[in-house]
Amino acid sequence: MKKQNIVKKSKDYDRIIKKKQGLKNKYFIINKEPNKENIPKFGITFTKNIGNAVTRNKLKRRIKSIIDNNKNIYNHNQTYIIIAKKTALDLKYQELEKELVKLFLKIKGEKND
């Protein structure tokens, strides 16, 4: 994932999460917001109770890899905040990819604002 595709400012995270536009499943919550650029942006977050830093970074790397490998599953004029739940730790990479792709396809299928 390129640096231009990453949401860095905490105020952006807060604003998008407060809008609560998006979907969730047993493993992830994805909030979205339209952006004016034609570049998709992603923020990945979770609470500290998910595990130690090594565990959180491993999960974050897996999610970034899934996003990079599936460029056709999301809209390119959106900013996404992905919140991983503790249950996502129990999944293998293929299961994690299947669940995240399924959620992104549901979001893509929704009517855009």
Protein Blocks (a to p, Z undefined) as FASTA:
>chain_A
ZZklpcfbfklmmmmmmnopacddfkbccdddddfbfcdcddddddfklpcfklmmmmmm
mmmmmmmmmmmlpcfkbccdddddfklmmpcfklmmmmmmmmmmmmmmpccZZ
